[in-house]
């Protein structure tokens, strides 16, 4: 029999209206269940090291300096929904939560609702001001700490620690929710190790700090858990049948090295998130995030080897994680150094934005959140930061189109490298930050040394020499294209002609306002 857990539900008119809308008609299928990414190692090296923030209003459960946001994942089939987990202790319950950003309902990359004119005055604006927490699940306070999480296909997996003993078995567990085309996740029962209907599976140790999940084939999922004080990584496969997951393998263990330059540090320096992503040739990778020495944020790429599948599609073999790359990332894009738009010691995750040509060609995106809402620009406002690729066409020239949102990113340094950036989309174009870049939250007037963009058919991007949209310098139109105009210029001071055949030489450090207009 299914066990019902207590649930904290946000009681507000906005959420009630949201739920009513969600129940009308059939839920949308926006992306295929499984997305794959082309050339993951190549994309990993060209992701912007400075992110761009969005934000949401926290729910009734308040994370603070001790009980912080822990993991983040974007909904596989509802791009406007994000899942986060929160750690806890005896005085503040841990929770899994759903956050909805209405402005992201049909986008592949985020639209960034936090820009607003005036240094250090960043806040939610416009229609995206309704971005908020709509669902919080405490699992009946069975566990006192939730770790990382990831959603793949139809399933959201959440790591947990300090759970009750007795009928719950080991104190570390992984909880599962069915999320495919659902706004409200539903708990999934688990059939494993002689137990059934526990809504979770024991991992055999006291701790489970991070979890990854990936769909192997329709209905089959491999789960990866960082366990035992971050001294081992365990893999196990499950088959989903309606609302039951049945184990098809035992736990398979990899023992990572300790205190090595490849990122397997223990203790406070360990991976706070460890997610799985599949390449288009079916090679499996894991991406971990953590905070290293001197408060620096890092992400690490590992290739998963040694695993295979038998004739029934069941997981076999002996796992091994091979270190492939390390990147230093920056969470301090804002002018105000006291506000961190993210914290890799708290909240990290990945997302694959589907390419237009199918699900084997997606863009790899890194997601991160702040430690708690008080680290954001305003009280009770928690950031979600997106680290996008500088130009995914460098990795794959046939990569996708602009989808439903034109965008352009301005970079402080030439070659789109090593410093701040600001991203405008057709949905946030009206915000004053872009009309007056000198007065923007990150003071970006006369700073742009490079640009990347994708302008969909019918839209036009214009960059201007002066604030207030005066004296056009660069105009890019998506007119006459089928999938939009996707391009970049690495060096606006010494342009080689740009990607649209126009000589932009001398445009570096000249842009003071920018806008995107669409019909």
N, C-alpha and C positions, 0 to 999 in steps of 0.2 A: 504494500500500500504506500502511496506517495505521502511523504511527510511534508506538511505545510509549515513554512517558515514565516516568522513575522516580517512585515515589510513596512518601511517608512515611506509614505507617499506624500509628495509635495501637494498641499492643498492650496490651489490658487486658481483664479479664473482663467489665467493664461494657459495653465497646464490642462484644465478641464476642456478648454476649447481645442487645444492641441490633440487631446485624446479623441474628441469627437470627430475632428477632421480625419484623424488616422483611421477611424473605423468606417469611413465612408468608402464604398467600393473596394476594389482589389488593391492591395498594397503594390507599389511600383517595383519592378525589377530593373534596377539601374545598371548593375554590373553583373558579369557572370560570377558564379560562385567562387571559382578559383582564378586568380590573376597570377600570371607569371611575368617575370621581368627579364629583359634582354641584357646580357653583359653586366651582371650584378657588380662584379669587381670594378669594371670601368665606371659604372654609375656611382659607386661608392666614393670613388676618388674625385668626382666632379660635382658632388652635392655642395651647395653653398655652405660655408662654415659659419655664416651669420644667418639667423632665422628671421622670420617675419611673424608677428603675433596676431592672434585673434583672442577673444576673451568671452567668458561666460560668468553669470552670477551664481555663486555657490548655493547649495541647498540648505536644509535644516541642520545637517551635520557639519560642524565647523572644523576644518583642518587647522592646525596651529603649528607652533614651532616643534612640538613633539609628535603629533599625529598628522602626518603629511600625505599629500597625494603620492601614489606609488607607481601606478602603471597607466598607460593610455593606449587606446586602439580606436581606429575609425571603423564604423559599422561596415561590414562587407557589402551590404545592399542598400543602405540608407546613408548617403554621404553627408547628410545634415546631422547625423547622430554620432557622438563619440562616447566611448566607455572609459571610465577611470576607476581606479581602486584607491582606497585610503587605508593607511595603517591605523592602528589603534592600541589602546591599553585598557586597564580596568576602569578608567574614568571616562573614556570616549570610545564609542564603538567603531570598529572598522566597517567599511561599507564598499559595495560595488555600486557605481552610479552611472546613470545615463544623462548625457548633456546634449541638448539640441541647439544648433545654430541655424536658424531658419534660412539665412542667406546662402547656405551651402547645399541646398536641396538638390541641385542638379549639376554640381561642379566637380571637377577632378582635382584641381588645386584649390586651396582655400582663398576666400575673398578678403579676409583680414579686416575686421570691423573695429580695430582699436585706434586707427589714426584719427587725430583731431588737432586743429590748429592750436599752437601754443606749447612751447617747451614744457615738459613735465606735467602736462595736463591731459595726458592720454585718457580716454574714456570711451565707453560704448556709445555709438551714435546711430541715428537713423533706425531703419527697420531691424537692424541686427541688435538693437538694444534689448530684444526679447530673448537673446541667447541665455539659456539658464539650465540649471539642473532640474530634471523632471522626474527622475526615478532614483531611489536609494534603497538598497537591499542590505540588511545587516545580518542575514542568515540566522536570525534568532539569537544573535550573540554567541553562537557556538564557537566562534574563533575570535581571537583577540588581535590578530594581525593579518592583513591581506598584503600580498606582494604584487609582483607584476602580473600583467594579463595580456592576452592577444585574442583577436577574433579572426576566424578563417572559415570560409564557406558558410555553414549554417550554425557554427558553434563558437561561443565565447568561453575561454578557459581562464580561470582566476586561481592563482596560487594563494595558499593560506597557511598560517602557523598558529601555534598555541591553541589548538582546538581541543575540545573536551575528549576525555578518554572513554573507556567503556565501549559502548556500542559503536562509537565513531572510530575505534581502532587507533592507528598512529596519529600523533598530534599534528603532523603536516599533511595537507590534503590539496587536491586540485578540484575546484568546483566548476560545473559546466552549466551553460545556459543555451537554449535554442534561440537564435536571433534572426534567422533568415526571413527577410521581409516582415520582421516584427519590430514595432516601436517599443513594446514592452517585453523584455526577455522572460523566458519561461524555463524553470529549472529542469534539468535532464537527469534522470536516474541512471545509475551506473551498475553494471553487472560485472563484477571482477573479484577475484580472490575469495570466492565463496560467499560474498555479500551481494545484496541486491537492493536497489531502491534507496540508496544513501545520498543521492544527488551529488556525490563527489567520490573520489578515489584516494585511498591512502598512498603515500609515496614511500613509506617505510622508514622515515627519519623524523627528527624533531622539527626541522626547518625546511621551508620551500620558498625561497626568496623571489624567484622569477620563473615564468612559464612561457613557452612558445607552443603554438599549434599550427599545423599545416594540413590541408586536405591532400591526401595521396592520390585518390581516385574517388569517384562518386560514392559518398557514404563512409569512406575510410579516412581516419585522421591519425596522424602521428603527433604525440604530445612530448614536449621536452621540458624537463624541470631541473632547475638549479637548486640542489638540495644539500643537506648535511653540513650546514655552515659554509656553503659555497665550496665544498671540497669535491663534489661530483656532479655530473650532468647525466640525467636519466631519460631514456626514451621508451615510449610504449605506444602501441597502436590500439585504436578502438574503432568499432563499426557502429554507425548511427542507424537506428531503426525507429522512426517517429520520435519519441521522447525518451529513448533508452540507448545508452552507449554500452556496448559489450566489448570487453577486452579480447583482442585477437592475438596478443603476445604478452609475455612477461616483461618486467622492467629490464632494460639493457643499459649498462652503465659505462660512462667514460670518466676517467679520473684526470682532471686538468692539472697542469703544473701550478705551483704556487709562487707568487712574488716574481713573476717573469715580465719581461717587457711586452709580451703579447697580451697582457691585460687580464690575466687570471689571478689578480690580487685578491686576498681574502679580507675579511673584516669590513671596515667602513669603506674600503676602496673597491669592494667587489661589485660585479654587475648588478645594477638595480633593475635592469630589464634585459631579457635575452629572448629575442623573437626569431621565428623561422621565416624564410622566404625562398621560393623556388624559382630557378632560372628557366628560360624557355627550352633548354635542352634537358630539363628535369634534374639538374644538379641542385643539391640542397645547400643552403647557407644559413648561418645564424648571425645576427647582429646584436651586440651587447652595448649598453650605455653605462657610463659610470662617471664619478667625479674623482679625479686624481689629485696629486699633490698641488699645492698652491691654488686650491680651489678652481682648477681647470677642468673643463668638461671634455670627455672623450667618447668616441664610439669605435667599436672594434668589429672587424669582419672575420668570420670563420667559415671554412668550407666543411660541411658534414660529409664524412666518408665512411665506408665500411657497412652501411645499411643497404638492404635490398628487399625484394618482395618475392614471395613464392608464387606458385601457379594460381593460388586463390587471392592474391593481392595482399597477403598478410606480411607484416614486417619481420624480417630476419636479419642476421648478421651481428656485427660487433661495432658500435659507433666509435668514431674518432673525429675530433675537431681540429682542423688545421688552420693555424693563424695565417691570415692573408693580408690584412691592412689595418692601419690605425689612423684616426683623424682627430685632431683637436678642434673642438667646436666652441662657439661663443654665444653666450646667453645675455649679453649686455649691449644690445643694439640701441637701446634707448639712450637719450641724452642724460637722463637722471641715473647715475650709477647706483643709486640705492634701490632701484627697481630692477629685478631680474625677470626677464620674460620667460626664463626656463631654468631648470636645475636638473642636470643629469644624475645627480645623486638621489633624486627623488623620483622623477617621472620621465620615462622614455618609452618609445615604441616605433613601429614602422608602418608604412602604408604603401600599397602598390596601386597607383592610379592607372586605370585601364587605358590602353591605347585604342584609337578609333578602329584600327584594322583588326582587332581581336584581343583575346585575353593572353596572348603569348608575348606581348610587346610593351608591357607597362612601364611606367616611370616609378623608380624607387624614391620614396619620400620618407624623411625622418620626422617623427612627431615628438614633442616634449612638452611638459607642463612645469609650472612653478612648484616650489616646495609646498606652499600654502597660499591662500588667497591674499594674505597680508603682504606677500612678496610682490604682488602685482601693483599696477599704477594707482589703484584705488581700493579701499577696504571692501571686502566681500566680492571683489572681481578677480577671478583667477584666469591667467593666460593659458592659451594653447598656442604653441609655436610650431611653425612648419618650416622645415629645411628642405628647399626644393633644389633641383638640379640647375646648374648654371645654364646649360643648354643641352638637353637630352639628345638633340640631333647630332651632337658631336659623337655620341655613343652609337646612335642608330639613325641614319639619315631618313629612314622610312617611318620614323616614330610619329604616330597619331596626328590629330588635328587639335584645334583650340577648344573643342567641346562647345559649351554654352557660355564661355566667359573669355573675353579678350583680356590680356594682361601684358604688362611690361615691368621689368625690373631694372632699376638704375643702381650702379655699383660705384662705390667710392674709389676703388682702385682699377687701373686698367687690367685687362685680361680676366676681369670678374673675380679677382683673387684677393683673399686675405684681409678684407675690411668690410665695413657696413654696406647695407643695401636697403632699398625701399621698394615695395611692390605696389603698383596700382592695378586695379582690375576695373572692368566696366561697371561693377556693382559698388565699388567704393570710390569711384572717380570723383564724385561730387564733394568728398570731404575736403575741408579747407587745407589740410596738410599738403595736398598736391597743388593747390592754387597758390600757396605761399610756402615754397620749400624752405626758404630762409627761416621761417617761423615754425617749421614743423617740429614734431616731437623729437626728432633726431637731427635737426638742423642740417638739412640736405641741400640748401641752396648753393648753386655753383660748385657742386661736389662731384657730379656724375662724370666718371671717366670711361664707363663702358655701359652697354645696354644689351639686354636680351628681351625677346618679345614674342607673342603670338597674337595676331589680330585677326579675328574671325571675319568671314565675309559680311560686308555691310558696315563694318566698324572702321573707325579711323583713330589712330593715336597721334597726338601732336605735342611736341615738347617746345617750350618757349624760353626765350632769353630772359624775360623779365617776369616778375610775379604778376598774378592776376591775368594770366593768359595773354601776354603782350609780346609781340615780335616772334613769330614762329621760326624755329630752327630746324626741326626734324618732323616730317609728316610721313606716317606709314599707314597705308590703306589695305584692308583685306579684300577690297573689291576685285572681282574677276577671278577669284580663287575658289576652289571647291572645299578645301579643308582649312583655309586661313593662311596667313603669311607668318611663317615661323622663322626667326632669324636672330642675329646678334651682331654686334660690333665690339670687338675686344678692346679697342683703343680709339676713343673719340677725338683724341688730340692728333693722332697720326693715322687717320682712317685709311684703309685700303679700298674703300668704296662701299663698305657695309654689305649686308646680305641682300639688299634690294637694288643694288647697282647705282646708288647715289653717293656722291663724294661728301662724306660728313667730316672731312678733315678740319680741325680747328674748333670742333664742337665740344671738346673736353672742358670740364669745369665752367660750363656756360649756361646750364639749364636751371631755371628758377621756378618753373611751373610746368605741369604736364596734365593732360586730360585724355580720356578715351570717350568718344561719342559713338553711339549706336542707334539704329532706328527704333 
